[in-house]
């Protein structure tokens, strides 16, 4: 659900609206009766714990991941 408020009301009641955003509500900021910005909570803003390691075994990197990309740079340099 979204609520549209004017900027002055938002500035006056910032803490109240911030709590509503953290709880999942979207706040639309309006200027001259038109919505101009949307305030939404960031992922994990309500302090949910992250599921670390959930991609273990599903993602890989090649053995030469950290090696310099000399082949690529020589191709780019010779492209002139």
Phi and psi in radians as a Rosetta constraint file:
Dihedral C 1 N 2 CA 2 C 2 CIRCULARHARMONIC -2.006 0.35
Dihedral N 2 CA 2 C 2 N 3 CIRCULARHARMONIC 2.543 0.35
Dihedral C 2 N 3 CA 3 C 3 CIRCULARHARMONIC -2.171 0.35
Dihedral N 3 CA 3 C 3 N 4 CIRCULARHARMONIC 2.278 0.35
Dihedral C 3 N 4 CA 4 C 4 CIRCULARHARMONIC -1.740 0.35
Dihedral N 4 CA 4 C 4 N 5 CIRCULARHARMONIC 2.230 0.35
Dihedral C 4 N 5 CA 5 C 5 CIRCULARHARMONIC -2.311 0.35
Dihedral N 5 CA 5 C 5 N 6 CIRCULARHARMONIC 2.769 0.35
Dihedral C 5 N 6 CA 6 C 6 CIRCULARHARMONIC -1.475 0.35
Dihedral N 6 CA 6 C 6 N 7 CIRCULARHARMONIC 2.815 0.35
Dihedral C 6 N 7 CA 7 C 7 CIRCULARHARMONIC -1.088 0.35
Dihedral N 7 CA 7 C 7 N 8 CIRCULARHARMONIC -0.712 0.35
Dihedral C 7 N 8 CA 8 C 8 CIRCULARHARMONIC -1.070 0.35
Dihedral N 8 CA 8 C 8 N 9 CIRCULARHARMONIC -0.767 0.35
Dihedral C 8 N 9 CA 9 C 9 CIRCULARHARMONIC -1.101 0.35
Dihedral N 9 CA 9 C 9 N 10 CIRCULARHARMONIC -0.686 0.35
Dihedral C 9 N 10 CA 10 C 10 CIRCULARHARMONIC -1.105 0.35
Dihedral N 10 CA 10 C 10 N 11 CIRCULARHARMONIC -0.795 0.35
Dihedral C 10 N 11 CA 11 C 11 CIRCULARHARMONIC -1.086 0.35
Dihedral N 11 CA 11 C 11 N 12 CIRCULARHARMONIC -0.678 0.35
Dihedral C 11 N 12 CA 12 C 12 CIRCULARHARMONIC -1.213 0.35
Dihedral N 12 CA 12 C 12 N 13 CIRCULARHARMONIC -0.644 0.35
Dihedral C 12 N 13 CA 13 C 13 CIRCULARHARMONIC -2.070 0.35
Dihedral N 13 CA 13 C 13 N 14 CIRCULARHARMONIC 0.662 0.35
Dihedral C 13 N 14 CA 14 C 14 CIRCULARHARMONIC -0.913 0.35
Dihedral N 14 CA 14 C 14 N 15 CIRCULARHARMONIC -0.872 0.35
Dihedral C 14 N 15 CA 15 C 15 CIRCULARHARMONIC -1.074 0.35
Dihedral N 15 CA 15 C 15 N 16 CIRCULARHARMONIC -0.725 0.35
Dihedral C 15 N 16 CA 16 C 16 CIRCULARHARMONIC -1.086 0.35
Dihedral N 16 CA 16 C 16 N 17 CIRCULARHARMONIC -0.809 0.35
Dihedral C 16 N 17 CA 17 C 17 CIRCULARHARMONIC -1.215 0.35
Dihedral N 17 CA 17 C 17 N 18 CIRCULARHARMONIC -0.597 0.35
Dihedral C 17 N 18 CA 18 C 18 CIRCULARHARMONIC -1.081 0.35
Dihedral N 18 CA 18 C 18 N 19 CIRCULARHARMONIC -0.726 0.35
Dihedral C 18 N 19 CA 19 C 19 CIRCULARHARMONIC -1.097 0.35
Dihedral N 19 CA 19 C 19 N 20 CIRCULARHARMONIC -0.671 0.35
Dihedral C 19 N 20 CA 20 C 20 CIRCULARHARMONIC -1.156 0.35
Dihedral N 20 CA 20 C 20 N 21 CIRCULARHARMONIC -0.673 0.35
Dihedral C 20 N 21 CA 21 C 21 CIRCULARHARMONIC -1.136 0.35
Dihedral N 21 CA 21 C 21 N 22 CIRCULARHARMONIC -0.780 0.35
Dihedral C 21 N 22 CA 22 C 22 CIRCULARHARMONIC -1.046 0.35
Dihedral N 22 CA 22 C 22 N 23 CIRCULARHARMONIC -0.584 0.35
Dihedral C 22 N 23 CA 23 C 23 CIRCULARHARMONIC -1.402 0.35
Dihedral N 23 CA 23 C 23 N 24 CIRCULARHARMONIC 0.016 0.35
Dihedral C 23 N 24 CA 24 C 24 CIRCULARHARMONIC 2.017 0.35
Dihedral N 24 CA 24 C 24 N 25 CIRCULARHARMONIC -0.089 0.35
Dihedral C 24 N 25 CA 25 C 25 CIRCULARHARMONIC -1.425 0.35
Dihedral N 25 CA 25 C 25 N 26 CIRCULARHARMONIC 2.551 0.35
Dihedral C 25 N 26 CA 26 C 26 CIRCULARHARMONIC -1.677 0.35
Dihedral N 26 CA 26 C 26 N 27 CIRCULARHARMONIC 2.362 0.35
Dihedral C 26 N 27 CA 27 C 27 CIRCULARHARMONIC -1.977 0.35
Dihedral N 27 CA 27 C 27 N 28 CIRCULARHARMONIC 2.186 0.35
Dihedral C 27 N 28 CA 28 C 28 CIRCULARHARMONIC -1.747 0.35
Dihedral N 28 CA 28 C 28 N 29 CIRCULARHARMONIC 2.240 0.35
Dihedral C 28 N 29 CA 29 C 29 CIRCULARHARMONIC -1.630 0.35
Dihedral N 29 CA 29 C 29 N 30 CIRCULARHARMONIC 2.303 0.35
Dihedral C 29 N 30 CA 30 C 30 CIRCULARHARMONIC -2.011 0.35
Dihedral N 30 CA 30 C 30 N 31 CIRCULARHARMONIC 2.638 0.35
Dihedral C 30 N 31 CA 31 C 31 CIRCULARHARMONIC -2.382 0.35
Dihedral N 31 CA 31 C 31 N 32 CIRCULARHARMONIC 2.160 0.35
Dihedral C 31 N 32 CA 32 C 32 CIRCULARHARMONIC 0.979 0.35
Dihedral N 32 CA 32 C 32 N 33 CIRCULARHARMONIC 0.674 0.35
Dihedral C 32 N 33 CA 33 C 33 CIRCULARHARMONIC 1.417 0.35
Dihedral N 33 CA 33 C 33 N 34 CIRCULARHARMONIC 0.035 0.35
Dihedral C 33 N 34 CA 34 C 34 CIRCULARHARMONIC -2.038 0.35
Dihedral N 34 CA 34 C 34 N 35 CIRCULARHARMONIC 2.380 0.35
Dihedral C 34 N 35 CA 35 C 35 CIRCULARHARMONIC -1.213 0.35
Dihedral N 35 CA 35 C 35 N 36 CIRCULARHARMONIC 2.270 0.35
Dihedral C 35 N 36 CA 36 C 36 CIRCULARHARMONIC -2.140 0.35
Dihedral N 36 CA 36 C 36 N 37 CIRCULARHARMONIC -0.245 0.35
Dihedral C 36 N 37 CA 37 C 37 CIRCULARHARMONIC -2.677 0.35
Dihedral N 37 CA 37 C 37 N 38 CIRCULARHARMONIC 2.680 0.35
Dihedral C 37 N 38 CA 38 C 38 CIRCULARHARMONIC -2.145 0.35
Dihedral N 38 CA 38 C 38 N 39 CIRCULARHARMONIC 2.302 0.35
Dihedral C 38 N 39 CA 39 C 39 CIRCULARHARMONIC -1.918 0.35
Dihedral N 39 CA 39 C 39 N 40 CIRCULARHARMONIC 2.124 0.35
Dihedral C 39 N 40 CA 40 C 40 CIRCULARHARMONIC -2.293 0.35
Dihedral N 40 CA 40 C 40 N 41 CIRCULARHARMONIC 2.754 0.35
Dihedral C 40 N 41 CA 41 C 41 CIRCULARHARMONIC -1.303 0.35
Dihedral N 41 CA 41 C 41 N 42 CIRCULARHARMONIC 2.542 0.35
Dihedral C 41 N 42 CA 42 C 42 CIRCULARHARMONIC -1.281 0.35
Dihedral N 42 CA 42 C 42 N 43 CIRCULARHARMONIC 2.714 0.35
Dihedral C 42 N 43 CA 43 C 43 CIRCULARHARMONIC -0.982 0.35
Dihedral N 43 CA 43 C 43 N 44 CIRCULARHARMONIC 2.428 0.35
Dihedral C 43 N 44 CA 44 C 44 CIRCULARHARMONIC 1.154 0.35
Dihedral N 44 CA 44 C 44 N 45 CIRCULARHARMONIC 0.341 0.35
Dihedral C 44 N 45 CA 45 C 45 CIRCULARHARMONIC -1.193 0.35
Dihedral N 45 CA 45 C 45 N 46 CIRCULARHARMONIC -0.410 0.35
Dihedral C 45 N 46 CA 46 C 46 CIRCULARHARMONIC -1.621 0.35
Dihedral N 46 CA 46 C 46 N 47 CIRCULARHARMONIC 0.461 0.35
Dihedral C 46 N 47 CA 47 C 47 CIRCULARHARMONIC 1.098 0.35
Dihedral N 47 CA 47 C 47 N 48 CIRCULARHARMONIC 0.509 0.35
Dihedral C 47 N 48 CA 48 C 48 CIRCULARHARMONIC -1.180 0.35
Dihedral N 48 CA 48 C 48 N 49 CIRCULARHARMONIC 2.531 0.35
Dihedral C 48 N 49 CA 49 C 49 CIRCULARHARMONIC -1.365 0.35
Dihedral N 49 CA 49 C 49 N 50 CIRCULARHARMONIC 2.575 0.35
Dihedral C 49 N 50 CA 50 C 50 CIRCULARHARMONIC -1.465 0.35
Dihedral N 50 CA 50 C 50 N 51 CIRCULARHARMONIC 2.618 0.35
Dihedral C 50 N 51 CA 51 C 51 CIRCULARHARMONIC -1.657 0.35
Dihedral N 51 CA 51 C 51 N 52 CIRCULARHARMONIC 1.423 0.35
Dihedral C 51 N 52 CA 52 C 52 CIRCULARHARMONIC -1.165 0.35
Dihedral N 52 CA 52 C 52 N 53 CIRCULARHARMONIC 2.447 0.35
Dihedral C 52 N 53 CA 53 C 53 CIRCULARHARMONIC 1.474 0.35
Dihedral N 53 CA 53 C 53 N 54 CIRCULARHARMONIC 0.166 0.35
Dihedral C 53 N 54 CA 54 C 54 CIRCULARHARMONIC -1.193 0.35
Dihedral N 54 CA 54 C 54 N 55 CIRCULARHARMONIC -0.308 0.35
Dihedral C 54 N 55 CA 55 C 55 CIRCULARHARMONIC -1.809 0.35
Dihedral N 55 CA 55 C 55 N 56 CIRCULARHARMONIC 0.166 0.35
Dihedral C 55 N 56 CA 56 C 56 CIRCULARHARMONIC -1.023 0.35
Dihedral N 56 CA 56 C 56 N 57 CIRCULARHARMONIC 2.255 0.35
Dihedral C 56 N 57 CA 57 C 57 CIRCULARHARMONIC 1.513 0.35
Dihedral N 57 CA 57 C 57 N 58 CIRCULARHARMONIC -0.164 0.35
Dihedral C 57 N 58 CA 58 C 58 CIRCULARHARMONIC -1.833 0.35
Dihedral N 58 CA 58 C 58 N 59 CIRCULARHARMONIC -0.303 0.35
Dihedral C 58 N 59 CA 59 C 59 CIRCULARHARMONIC -2.115 0.35
Dihedral N 59 CA 59 C 59 N 60 CIRCULARHARMONIC 2.435 0.35
Dihedral C 59 N 60 CA 60 C 60 CIRCULARHARMONIC -2.417 0.35
Dihedral N 60 CA 60 C 60 N 61 CIRCULARHARMONIC 2.792 0.35
Dihedral C 60 N 61 CA 61 C 61 CIRCULARHARMONIC -2.215 0.35
Dihedral N 61 CA 61 C 61 N 62 CIRCULARHARMONIC 2.591 0.35
Dihedral C 61 N 62 CA 62 C 62 CIRCULARHARMONIC -1.253 0.35
Dihedral N 62 CA 62 C 62 N 63 CIRCULARHARMONIC 2.820 0.35
Dihedral C 62 N 63 CA 63 C 63 CIRCULARHARMONIC -1.117 0.35
Dihedral N 63 CA 63 C 63 N 64 CIRCULARHARMONIC -0.484 0.35
Dihedral C 63 N 64 CA 64 C 64 CIRCULARHARMONIC -1.732 0.35
Dihedral N 64 CA 64 C 64 N 65 CIRCULARHARMONIC 0.413 0.35
Dihedral C 64 N 65 CA 65 C 65 CIRCULARHARMONIC -0.945 0.35
Dihedral N 65 CA 65 C 65 N 66 CIRCULARHARMONIC -0.744 0.35
Dihedral C 65 N 66 CA 66 C 66 CIRCULARHARMONIC -1.580 0.35
Dihedral N 66 CA 66 C 66 N 67 CIRCULARHARMONIC 0.050 0.35
Dihedral C 66 N 67 CA 67 C 67 CIRCULARHARMONIC -1.326 0.35
Dihedral N 67 CA 67 C 67 N 68 CIRCULARHARMONIC 2.625 0.35
Dihedral C 67 N 68 CA 68 C 68 CIRCULARHARMONIC -1.087 0.35
Dihedral N 68 CA 68 C 68 N 69 CIRCULARHARMONIC 2.577 0.35
Dihedral C 68 N 69 CA 69 C 69 CIRCULARHARMONIC -1.635 0.35
Dihedral N 69 CA 69 C 69 N 70 CIRCULARHARMONIC 1.074 0.35
Dihedral C 69 N 70 CA 70 C 70 CIRCULARHARMONIC -1.106 0.35
Dihedral N 70 CA 70 C 70 N 71 CIRCULARHARMONIC -0.653 0.35
Dihedral C 70 N 71 CA 71 C 71 CIRCULARHARMONIC -1.104 0.35
Dihedral N 71 CA 71 C 71 N 72 CIRCULARHARMONIC -0.756 0.35
Dihedral C 71 N 72 CA 72 C 72 CIRCULARHARMONIC -1.114 0.35
Dihedral N 72 CA 72 C 72 N 73 CIRCULARHARMONIC -0.784 0.35
Dihedral C 72 N 73 CA 73 C 73 CIRCULARHARMONIC -1.166 0.35
Dihedral N 73 CA 73 C 73 N 74 CIRCULARHARMONIC -0.617 0.35
Dihedral C 73 N 74 CA 74 C 74 CIRCULARHARMONIC -1.217 0.35
Dihedral N 74 CA 74 C 74 N 75 CIRCULARHARMONIC -0.594 0.35
Dihedral C 74 N 75 CA 75 C 75 CIRCULARHARMONIC -1.163 0.35
Dihedral N 75 CA 75 C 75 N 76 CIRCULARHARMONIC -0.725 0.35
Dihedral C 75 N 76 CA 76 C 76 CIRCULARHARMONIC -1.185 0.35
Dihedral N 76 CA 76 C 76 N 77 CIRCULARHARMONIC -0.725 0.35
Dihedral C 76 N 77 CA 77 C 77 CIRCULARHARMONIC -1.142 0.35
Dihedral N 77 CA 77 C 77 N 78 CIRCULARHARMONIC -0.620 0.35
Dihedral C 77 N 78 CA 78 C 78 CIRCULARHARMONIC -1.460 0.35
Dihedral N 78 CA 78 C 78 N 79 CIRCULARHARMONIC -0.061 0.35
Dihedral C 78 N 79 CA 79 C 79 CIRCULARHARMONIC -1.382 0.35
Dihedral N 79 CA 79 C 79 N 80 CIRCULARHARMONIC -0.174 0.35
